[in-house]
Amino acid sequence: MSKKLEALQKKAAGIQAQIQQAELAQKNKSRTERISIKVLQKYPDLYLCDPAVLEKSLDTSLAAIASSLKNKQS
């Protein structure tokens, strides 16, 4: 029985970590959206490029940024 209890406690800890991440994401969502708008206002040339190319480029760049920021938090 103790192994079953340990497994459940481990699962509960994992779920708690997911809840904390979701709460942080919800808390930061509007501020992150405002930052995105500020970036678009700062670089209006982004409105002139091909949206598909922009999306691919942003996806690649933001993935690298997210990974870098995640590594700094750990």
Backbone as CSV, one residue per row, in Angstrom:
resi,resn,N_x,N_y,N_z,CA_x,CA_y,CA_z,C_x,C_y,C_z
1,MET,0.807,-1.201,0.000,0.000,0.000,0.000,0.850,1.266,0.000
2,SER,1.984,1.268,0.607,2.792,2.478,0.685,3.281,2.926,-0.694
3,LYS,3.541,1.963,-1.582,3.958,2.336,-2.941,2.819,3.034,-3.675
4,LYS,1.598,2.553,-3.430,0.444,3.184,-4.058,0.266,4.600,-3.529
5,LEU,0.452,4.779,-2.233,0.344,6.106,-1.618,1.418,7.036,-2.169
6,GLU,2.643,6.534,-2.284,3.743,7.336,-2.829,3.448,7.751,-4.267
7,ALA,2.911,6.834,-5.037,2.586,7.143,-6.431,1.514,8.224,-6.505
8,LEU,0.518,8.126,-5.640,-0.536,9.142,-5.622,-0.006,10.492,-5.165
9,GLN,0.885,10.488,-4.188,1.480,11.748,-3.726,2.328,12.382,-4.821
10,LYS,3.036,11.552,-5.562,3.851,12.060,-6.676,2.950,12.660,-7.755
11,LYS,1.850,11.968,-8.026,0.898,12.463,-9.020,0.272,13.775,-8.554
12,ALA,-0.055,13.857,-7.265,-0.638,15.084,-6.706,0.348,16.248,-6.805
13,ALA,1.607,15.992,-6.558,2.624,17.039,-6.663,2.737,17.533,-8.102
14,GLY,2.669,16.608,-9.054,2.721,16.992,-10.462,1.528,17.835,-10.859
15,ILE,0.359,17.447,-10.378,-0.856,18.217,-10.677,-0.771,19.598,-10.037
16,GLN,-0.259,19.670,-8.817,-0.114,20.968,-8.141,0.831,21.874,-8.929
17,ALA,1.904,21.327,-9.457,2.834,22.121,-10.269,2.144,22.635,-11.527
18,GLN,1.304,21.815,-12.151,0.558,22.251,-13.338,-0.417,23.363,-12.981
19,ILE,-1.053,23.261,-11.842,-1.987,24.300,-11.389,-1.245,25.608,-11.183
20,GLN,-0.080,25.555,-10.561,0.704,26.766,-10.332,1.133,27.414,-11.648
21,GLN,1.521,26.598,-12.622,1.906,27.138,-13.928,0.719,27.789,-14.620
22,ALA,-0.448,27.164,-14.529,-1.657,27.716,-15.154,-2.052,29.029,-14.486
23,GLU,-1.925,29.103,-13.179,-2.242,30.346,-12.466,-1.289,31.463,-12.868
24,LEU,-0.008,31.145,-12.991,0.980,32.144,-13.403,0.712,32.617,-14.828
25,ALA,0.386,31.681,-15.707,0.078,32.044,-17.094,-1.134,32.963,-17.153
26,GLN,-2.154,32.653,-16.372,-3.363,33.488,-16.360,-3.041,34.879,-15.805
27,LYS,-2.223,34.917,-14.779,-1.848,36.193,-14.163,-1.067,37.075,-15.147
28,ASN,-0.183,36.466,-15.934,0.696,37.222,-16.829,0.114,37.459,-18.216
29,LYS,-1.011,36.842,-18.530,-1.545,36.882,-19.895,-1.781,38.303,-20.404
30,SER,-2.506,39.123,-19.672,-2.830,40.461,-20.183,-1.579,41.326,-20.318
31,ARG,-0.648,41.186,-19.397,0.589,41.970,-19.491,1.411,41.535,-20.703
32,THR,1.462,40.243,-20.948,2.191,39.725,-22.106,1.547,40.209,-23.402
33,GLU,0.215,40.234,-23.442,-0.480,40.748,-24.622,-0.163,42.230,-24.839
34,ARG,-0.116,43.003,-23.765,0.225,44.430,-23.895,1.652,44.609,-24.410
35,ILE,2.562,43.771,-23.952,3.948,43.828,-24.433,3.992,43.538,-25.929
36,SER,3.219,42.559,-26.370,3.175,42.218,-27.798,2.682,43.396,-28.626
37,ILE,1.668,44.078,-28.154,1.132,45.251,-28.853,2.177,46.358,-28.908
38,LYS,2.909,46.557,-27.808,3.965,47.578,-27.794,5.043,47.256,-28.821
39,VAL,5.386,45.984,-28.951,6.403,45.581,-29.935,5.907,45.880,-31.339
40,LEU,4.646,45.569,-31.615,4.084,45.866,-32.943,4.081,47.370,-33.213
41,GLN,3.801,48.153,-32.205,3.809,49.609,-32.386,5.225,50.129,-32.592
42,LYS,6.177,49.494,-31.954,7.573,49.927,-32.071,8.160,49.571,-33.436
43,TYR,7.667,48.471,-34.035,8.181,48.005,-35.319,7.042,47.897,-36.332
44,PRO,6.546,49.038,-36.811,5.395,49.020,-37.723,5.679,48.336,-39.062
45,ASP,6.942,48.147,-39.411,7.271,47.447,-40.659,6.778,46.001,-40.640
46,LEU,6.505,45.478,-39.459,5.980,44.113,-39.371,4.637,43.983,-40.080
47,TYR,3.892,45.086,-40.158,2.597,45.058,-40.836,2.743,44.964,-42.356
48,LEU,3.936,45.237,-42.869,4.155,45.253,-44.317,4.636,43.920,-44.878
49,CYS,5.018,43.001,-44.018,5.575,41.739,-44.528,4.481,40.690,-44.716
50,ASP,4.833,39.627,-45.373,3.926,38.511,-45.630,3.551,37.869,-44.285
51,PRO,2.259,37.810,-43.945,1.841,37.261,-42.649,2.314,35.822,-42.407
52,ALA,2.363,34.999,-43.427,2.822,33.613,-43.247,4.299,33.575,-42.869
53,VAL,5.097,34.408,-43.534,6.528,34.483,-43.231,6.724,35.053,-41.831
54,LEU,5.954,36.082,-41.495,6.034,36.684,-40.163,5.687,35.665,-39.090
55,GLU,4.614,34.912,-39.314,4.196,33.923,-38.320,5.275,32.866,-38.100
56,LYS,5.853,32.371,-39.184,6.899,31.353,-39.065,8.119,31.911,-38.343
57,SER,8.495,33.129,-38.703,9.661,33.761,-38.091,9.421,34.019,-36.599
58,LEU,8.234,34.532,-36.280,7.907,34.791,-34.874,7.845,33.491,-34.080
59,ASP,7.289,32.454,-34.675,7.200,31.168,-33.995,8.586,30.667,-33.621
60,THR,9.502,30.727,-34.578,10.872,30.278,-34.330,11.551,31.140,-33.271
61,SER,11.407,32.453,-33.415,12.059,33.372,-32.485,11.485,33.262,-31.079
62,LEU,10.168,33.213,-30.977,9.535,33.137,-29.661,9.803,31.802,-28.976
63,ALA,9.939,30.739,-29.754,10.282,29.444,-29.164,11.668,29.514,-28.522
64,ALA,12.595,30.163,-29.203,13.944,30.312,-28.659,13.935,31.191,-27.409
65,ILE,13.163,32.262,-27.448,13.061,33.158,-26.292,12.434,32.423,-25.108
66,ALA,11.344,31.705,-25.362,10.664,30.970,-24.298,11.592,29.936,-23.671
67,SER,12.330,29.235,-24.508,13.270,28.232,-23.999,14.360,28.892,-23.148
68,SER,14.861,30.007,-23.618,15.899,30.729,-22.880,15.376,31.218,-21.532
69,LEU,14.174,31.768,-21.524,13.592,32.265,-20.282,13.289,31.135,-19.313
70,LYS,12.837,30.005,-19.854,12.532,28.844,-19.004,13.808,28.345,-18.341
71,ASN,14.911,28.324,-19.091,16.200,27.880,-18.535,16.684,28.814,-17.441
72,LYS,16.398,30.109,-17.561,16.823,31.081,-16.551,16.026,30.934,-15.272
73,GLN,14.757,30.484,-15.381,13.909,30.319,-14.207,14.272,29.064,-13.426
74,SER,14.823,28.081,-14.098,15.134,26.792,-13.444,16.334,26.878,-12.550
